[in-house]
């Protein structure tokens, strides 16, 4: 049993921000060289992708959810 509703938009946003943190940590640790301007498209593109995923999954869920039973439908 799930404790909360699965939200793929938040999953994508979290994955992108973890990627940005790993890139910064690798640069700070000296493992590789990451230019500062690489983070702008990574973070903004990832957040836009997360917003699009959240929007699309919300539309799909609204379409699948059955309407509440009316007074004429038997319980």
PyMOL commands that set and color helices and strands:
alter all, ss='L'
color gray80, all
select helices_A, chain A and resi 8-29+38-64
alter helices_A, ss='H'
color red, helices_A
deselect
rebuild
show_as cartoon
